[in-house]
């Protein structure tokens, strides 16, 4: 079950050829997917030979092979982790029962909604990143962008397979709709707002892949606990690929910081104007980008109190992050969790039933995880001997969902009046001037081993190749 059959039209490890009806339905969807890739995939890239990794099995060890391939010829397919014999449901009202191999009728609508929402994020991020290849800082970075793009495409395949196999006509219609919505489109946008934001430059891309793909990690980890076994097995394999996306983000921001610190020491200045004149991104601007992407991403976890989250957990559709490592009863009856509210102009904690606070539980786990990478970025600054530290803003900052929606909170967690917000917002969030400056640095560098002035080279290349390897062969 772990090996993948690449001789079939749709590569898979789910014995697709044994279900002719499903195979035909997916083969009819495939040309529409390829047309979507042609229309909305990386601009101007269809003739490039790109050094991509492709899954050859779903075994944890050595599951990928590398080689040059044209992206439209990439072998997208359907790969599930091997089934776990005798798997039991380990949380919610059905705890202790056998995991479901089919969709229980009473949970069909909610399960479909979860899968569609997850599936919608995958093509959305490709659409958001469509133009970035035109301004890449190096061939190495361009290849990483393209690897992220093809894997987001495969994650779309993963969700469409579930929709087609388990949801009949409704699922097929939802699969078509996933190719019809467009990121940022007014009439038919993507489902979640963060996936309708622009990703106009490479600093935004690195922040997106660090923060927003990390949201993907946490959502996938919660779905990997699902009582619906095919969803759990699908998302477990998706997590293997998601790790690379977060690496691209963390290492990308780290290299931007490294180059900035190098120029700061060469010029012996921390003056943003002088650093910008020297063609690097000053640290306060990096902090503002961090504030924006962090705050937009934590909104993706949903409202802090949510009856839907309670329902998804109790019915066994979606667990917590690392559910199996927790030592409570995995049903959460009578348990409470603290969420934030604003009372008399102050942020105050209040206890609510934990079942209703599961979005907040996942958000808090995410915040802890996010801070780890920010700490590693600070080590780069510290090593350069510069007295500046990046930080994640307070989780109530710049929120647009739940009880904190629209409340004016400073990055350090103070509720502020409109006047103070307006006075300081340009030092807290990227301004039009910031974005225009960063955009002005975005020139295309594609000679092997060459890098834009605003970013440092990586320490090592991809798959033990040299940094100046020919990662992309242009037509």
Secondary structure in CASP SS format (residue, H / E / C, confidence):
PFRMAT SS
TARGET T0000
AUTHOR 0000-0000-0000
METHOD secondary structure of the structure
MODEL  1
X C 1.00
X C 1.00
X E 1.00
X C 1.00
X E 1.00
X C 1.00
X C 1.00
X C 1.00
X C 1.00
X C 1.00
X E 1.00
X E 1.00
X C 1.00
X C 1.00
X C 1.00
X H 1.00
X H 1.00
X H 1.00
X C 1.00
X H 1.00
X H 1.00
X H 1.00
X H 1.00
X H 1.00
X H 1.00
X H 1.00
X H 1.00
X H 1.00
X H 1.00
X H 1.00
X H 1.00
X H 1.00
X H 1.00
X H 1.00
X H 1.00
X H 1.00
X H 1.00
X H 1.00
X H 1.00
X H 1.00
X C 1.00
X C 1.00
X C 1.00
X C 1.00
X C 1.00
X C 1.00
X C 1.00
X C 1.00
X E 1.00
X E 1.00
X E 1.00
X E 1.00
X E 1.00
X E 1.00
X E 1.00
X C 1.00
X E 1.00
X C 1.00
X C 1.00
X C 1.00
X C 1.00
X C 1.00
X C 1.00
X E 1.00
X E 1.00
X E 1.00
X E 1.00
X E 1.00
X E 1.00
X E 1.00
X H 1.00
X H 1.00
X H 1.00
X C 1.00
X C 1.00
X C 1.00
X E 1.00
X E 1.00
X C 1.00
X C 1.00
X C 1.00
X C 1.00
X C 1.00
X C 1.00
X C 1.00
X C 1.00
X C 1.00
X E 1.00
X C 1.00
X C 1.00
X C 1.00
X C 1.00
X C 1.00
X C 1.00
X C 1.00
X C 1.00
X C 1.00
X E 1.00
X C 1.00
X E 1.00
X C 1.00
X C 1.00
X C 1.00
X C 1.00
X H 1.00
X H 1.00
X H 1.00
X H 1.00
X H 1.00
X H 1.00
X H 1.00
X H 1.00
X H 1.00
X H 1.00
X H 1.00
X H 1.00
X H 1.00
X H 1.00
X H 1.00
X H 1.00
X H 1.00
X H 1.00
X H 1.00
X H 1.00
X H 1.00
X H 1.00
X H 1.00
X H 1.00
X C 1.00
X C 1.00
X C 1.00
X H 1.00
X H 1.00
X H 1.00
X H 1.00
X C 1.00
X C 1.00
X C 1.00
X H 1.00
X H 1.00
X H 1.00
X H 1.00
X H 1.00
X H 1.00
X H 1.00
X H 1.00
X H 1.00
X H 1.00
X H 1.00
X H 1.00
X H 1.00
X H 1.00
X H 1.00
X H 1.00
X H 1.00
X H 1.00
X H 1.00
X H 1.00
X H 1.00
X H 1.00
X H 1.00
X H 1.00
X H 1.00
X H 1.00
X H 1.00
X H 1.00
X C 1.00
X H 1.00
X H 1.00
X H 1.00
X H 1.00
X H 1.00
X H 1.00
X H 1.00
X H 1.00
X H 1.00
X H 1.00
X H 1.00
X H 1.00
X H 1.00
X C 1.00
X C 1.00
X C 1.00
X C 1.00
X C 1.00
X C 1.00
X C 1.00
X C 1.00
X C 1.00
X C 1.00
X C 1.00
X C 1.00
X H 1.00
X H 1.00
X H 1.00
X H 1.00
X C 1.00
X C 1.00
X C 1.00
X C 1.00
X C 1.00
X H 1.00
X H 1.00
X H 1.00
X H 1.00
X H 1.00
X H 1.00
X H 1.00
X H 1.00
X H 1.00
X H 1.00
X H 1.00
X H 1.00
X H 1.00
X H 1.00
X H 1.00
X H 1.00
X H 1.00
X H 1.00
X H 1.00
X H 1.00
X H 1.00
X H 1.00
X C 1.00
X C 1.00
X C 1.00
X C 1.00
X E 1.00
X H 1.00
X H 1.00
X H 1.00
X H 1.00
X H 1.00
X H 1.00
X H 1.00
X H 1.00
X H 1.00
X H 1.00
X H 1.00
X H 1.00
X H 1.00
X H 1.00
X H 1.00
X H 1.00
X H 1.00
X H 1.00
X H 1.00
X H 1.00
X H 1.00
X H 1.00
X H 1.00
X H 1.00
X H 1.00
X H 1.00
X H 1.00
X H 1.00
X H 1.00
X H 1.00
X H 1.00
X H 1.00
X H 1.00
X H 1.00
X H 1.00
X H 1.00
X H 1.00
X H 1.00
X H 1.00
X C 1.00
X C 1.00
X C 1.00
X C 1.00
X H 1.00
X H 1.00
X H 1.00
X H 1.00
X H 1.00
X H 1.00
X C 1.00
X C 1.00
X C 1.00
X C 1.00
X C 1.00
X H 1.00
X H 1.00
X H 1.00
X H 1.00
X H 1.00
X H 1.00
X H 1.00
X H 1.00
X H 1.00
X H 1.00
X H 1.00
X H 1.00
X H 1.00
X H 1.00
X H 1.00
X H 1.00
X H 1.00
X H 1.00
X H 1.00
X C 1.00
X C 1.00
X C 1.00
X C 1.00
X C 1.00
X H 1.00
X H 1.00
X H 1.00
X H 1.00
X H 1.00
X H 1.00
X H 1.00
X H 1.00
X C 1.00
X C 1.00
X C 1.00
X C 1.00
X C 1.00
X C 1.00
X C 1.00
X C 1.00
X H 1.00
X H 1.00
X H 1.00
X C 1.00
X C 1.00
X C 1.00
X C 1.00
X C 1.00
X C 1.00
X C 1.00
X C 1.00
X C 1.00
X C 1.00
X E 1.00
X E 1.00
X E 1.00
X E 1.00
X E 1.00
X E 1.00
X E 1.00
X E 1.00
X C 1.00
X C 1.00
X E 1.00
X E 1.00
X E 1.00
X E 1.00
X E 1.00
X E 1.00
X E 1.00
X E 1.00
X H 1.00
X H 1.00
X H 1.00
X H 1.00
X H 1.00
X H 1.00
X H 1.00
X H 1.00
X H 1.00
X H 1.00
X H 1.00
X H 1.00
X H 1.00
X H 1.00
X H 1.00
X H 1.00
X H 1.00
X H 1.00
X H 1.00
X H 1.00
X H 1.00
X H 1.00
X H 1.00
X H 1.00
X H 1.00
X H 1.00
X H 1.00
X H 1.00
X H 1.00
X H 1.00
X C 1.00
X C 1.00
X C 1.00
X C 1.00
X C 1.00
X C 1.00
X C 1.00
X C 1.00
X C 1.00
X C 1.00
X C 1.00
X C 1.00
X C 1.00
X C 1.00
X C 1.00
X C 1.00
X C 1.00
X C 1.00
X H 1.00
X H 1.00
X H 1.00
X C 1.00
X C 1.00
X C 1.00
X C 1.00
X E 1.00
X C 1.00
X C 1.00
X C 1.00
X C 1.00
X C 1.00
X E 1.00
X C 1.00
X C 1.00
X H 1.00
X H 1.00
X H 1.00
X H 1.00
X H 1.00
X H 1.00
X H 1.00
X H 1.00
X H 1.00
X H 1.00
X H 1.00
X C 1.00
X C 1.00
X C 1.00
X H 1.00
X H 1.00
X H 1.00
X H 1.00
X H 1.00
X H 1.00
X H 1.00
X H 1.00
X H 1.00
X C 1.00
X C 1.00
X C 1.00
X C 1.00
X C 1.00
X C 1.00
X C 1.00
X C 1.00
X C 1.00
X C 1.00
X C 1.00
X C 1.00
X C 1.00
X C 1.00
X C 1.00
X C 1.00
X C 1.00
X C 1.00
X C 1.00
X C 1.00
X C 1.00
X H 1.00
X H 1.00
X H 1.00
X C 1.00
X C 1.00
X C 1.00
X C 1.00
X C 1.00
X C 1.00
X C 1.00
X E 1.00
X E 1.00
X C 1.00
X C 1.00
END
